[in-house]
Amino acid sequence: MVITMKDIFIQTNYITIGQFLKHLSIVSSGGEVKYFLKNNKVFVNGELENRRGKKLYPGDTITILNEDYKINKNVN
């Protein structure tokens, strides 16, 4: 089995998990983030995370709904 990690590029130094979930269209509003995190497992760098304000930095890996993502800094 091959695991494919999807690259996510950000313009800022970090984004929060809430912003990340909205960027991926997993949730449509900030109000849905708390509910989503309560009912789904989200891992940041292999650690279970449930704080919607958790900052994600370039180099961080996130696993959500059996999908793996890596945060990258957009240098443009």
Stockholm file with secondary structure:
# STOCKHOLM 1.0

chainA/1-76         MVITMKDIFIQTNYITIGQFLKHLSIVSSGGEVKYFLKNNKVFVNGELENRRGKKLYPGDTITILNEDYKINKNVN
#=GR chainA/1-76 SS CCCCEEEEEESSSCEEHHHHHHHTTSCSSHHHHHHHHHHSCEEETTEECCCTTCEECTTCEEEETTEEEEEEECCC
#=GC SS_cons        CCCCEEEEEESSSCEEHHHHHHHTTSCSSHHHHHHHHHHSCEEETTEECCCTTCEECTTCEEEETTEEEEEEECCC
//
